[in-house]
Amino acid sequence: MLVLTRKQGEKILIGDDIVITVLDVRGDSIRIGVDAPRGISIQRAEILTAVTEANLEANMAAGRSDEAAADQLRSSLGLPAPVTPAP
């Protein structure tokens, strides 16, 4: 992982066509802008994790679970394995 310190208005370039710009710094929060081609998907990790978990739960509730696939998906997203209740 590359760790950089940037000030407001400064940019980070990724490849030839992605630009990250620090827009604003307030206390412990920053606003960033991402300029990338339309074909590049940009998502917030916490939203992707929440949607994935909701989809897994819905599949389990509907009885359409493939535990091996669900475990692999959780693992690839860095999510913990579900806790099974004691009988």
Secondary structure, DSSP 8 states (H G I E B T S, - for coil): -------TT-EEEETTTEEEEEEEEETTEEEEEEE--TTS----HHHHHHHHHHHHHHHHHTT---HHHHHHHHHHHT---------
